[in-house]
Amino acid sequence: MKHFICILFCLPFVLYSQDDLLSEIDTDSIIENNISAVFKGLKIVNFESTKLVAKKELTFVVAHRFGSLENGFDTFFGLDDAVTRLNFIYGISDNFNVSISRSSFQKIYESSIKYKLVTQKTNGFPVTLVGYNSILINTALDQNNLPKLEFKHRLGYTAQLLISRKINKNLSLELAPTFFHDNFVAIDSQDNSQFAIGFGGRHKLSKRWSLNIDYGFHLNRASDSPFKNPLSIGFDLETGGHVFQLHFTNAQGMNTNTFLGQSSGDWSDGDIFFGFNLSRVF
């Protein structure tokens, strides 16, 4: 029953109409009093942004995280321990996206939806609201090590509300209250249902470059957990047809459940991961 409730929690809410332009590269536009180009990338770094793929467009995102820089030449600064996530996102409408992805981190398959609820307006509603829900399957769990493992234990869920505001032409901020649930957690004292608040922002440095930062504050992490809150710093480069993101983060996992619940790196020790997100629109 509890798994059924989790699935219901991840169902979409009511959608509201809003125009969104994925193809904007160099301009920050106001269309029919709506604020657009709050973020240029679909992600800030790890956290989803309030950007959506336009109607009938397909976006392919390659996200790559090298291993920890802390290991130096032993792993060639993380090159030997890299993980990759491939994600296909399709715009059913300007306000509703669906996606499917596969990550080599824990061999995770994930399906998600992202939908716009309200748009920030110049003389109206002060923020943009976007919902994000996903369900994942962790196929790396080994029944030889977990003899009581069932398929349901491989499942995880995310429900997230993304709240962004474009402060001015250079600065955009986002708040992301997040619920995520893993049917299997490695630490006995950790609740399966977990809560976090994400903070993120984008500051435009030039016509094509921006500085992006996001941070996730976990609200009910177990006291004996070895995991850390994820902090990520990066740069976006906008070019015709795609956005290229370069960043440093203490989270190697790229799904919401993994970077919020299982960030193993520590900035103070130099235990961080270099990575990039590359998106291409078709």
Secondary structure as GFF3:
##gff-version 3
##sequence-region A 1 282
A	DSSP	alpha_helix	2	9	.	.	.	ID=ss1
A	DSSP	beta_strand	30	31	.	.	.	ID=ss2
A	DSSP	beta_strand	34	35	.	.	.	ID=ss3
A	DSSP	beta_strand	58	68	.	.	.	ID=ss4
A	DSSP	three_ten_helix	69	75	.	.	.	ID=ss5
A	DSSP	three_ten_helix	79	81	.	.	.	ID=ss6
A	DSSP	beta_strand	83	93	.	.	.	ID=ss7
A	DSSP	beta_strand	96	103	.	.	.	ID=ss8
A	DSSP	three_ten_helix	105	107	.	.	.	ID=ss9
A	DSSP	beta_strand	108	118	.	.	.	ID=ss10
A	DSSP	beta_strand	128	138	.	.	.	ID=ss11
A	DSSP	three_ten_helix	151	154	.	.	.	ID=ss12
A	DSSP	beta_strand	155	166	.	.	.	ID=ss13
A	DSSP	beta_strand	171	182	.	.	.	ID=ss14
A	DSSP	beta_strand	193	204	.	.	.	ID=ss15
A	DSSP	beta_strand	209	218	.	.	.	ID=ss16
A	DSSP	beta_strand	231	239	.	.	.	ID=ss17
A	DSSP	beta_strand	242	249	.	.	.	ID=ss18
A	DSSP	alpha_helix	256	261	.	.	.	ID=ss19
A	DSSP	three_ten_helix	267	269	.	.	.	ID=ss20
A	DSSP	beta_strand	273	281	.	.	.	ID=ss21
###
